[in-house]
Amino acid sequence: MPHAEFFTRFGLFAVKGFLDPGLCRSLLEEARLASGTPATVGTERGGTYVVDESVRKTKWANVSAETVSLVAGRLLTLKPELDRYFNVTLTDCQVPQFLVYRQGDFFQAHRDSRHDPEAAERSKERQVATVIFLNEEAEEPGPDWYGGGSLTFYGLMGDPRTEGLGFPLVGETGLLIAFRPDLLHEVTPVTHGERYTVVSWFR
């Protein structure tokens, strides 16, 4: 499967080691021990968000406000680079979400932003999506690894004939990947272990 460098050829932004292994381990442990809330998905009408585990099955970990603030601060250090890379003028980022995908969890192919009149405001204001991996993907089971759960991108070729062709990214501890929120992507079902990520959107 392709690593992060492959995706930068198609306009995605990547930083290996954005968070160091020690911090990733600390954040992972806090998320592992925190209470969880089923993650929501935006509805087609009314701009509301609901739990629909036929579309998205994962948990938001309720980590401390201090932890959320720490990661948000780290993300904001990237703003000048993201401004230049995506040719946008960003202000800040939405509250980071700590996500736990356990065996069988997934998120069907979707886009992170909508701009129709009925879309929720937080969806319409998103300009750049970010995902930080707190642990890594591996074929064999291990104490802090996971299998499956691949962040898979579609439409990278810009050719209608390849719209259904997905490219899965290999998750690596500390890796940050950023992309336009209207890019179609999914998280495939986790086959073993637990997948820990932090997601946020710059506006």
Secondary structure, DSSP 8 states (H G I E B T S, - for coil): ---HHHHHTTT-EEETTSS-HHHHHHHHHHHHHS-EEE--EE-SSTT-EE--TTTEE-EEE---HHHHHHHHHHHHTTHHHHHHHHT-----B---EEEEE-TT-EEEEE-S---STTS-HHHHT--EEEEEESS-B-SS--TT-EEE--EEEE-TT--GGGTT-EEEE---TT-EEEE-TTS-EEE--EEEE-EEEEEEEE-
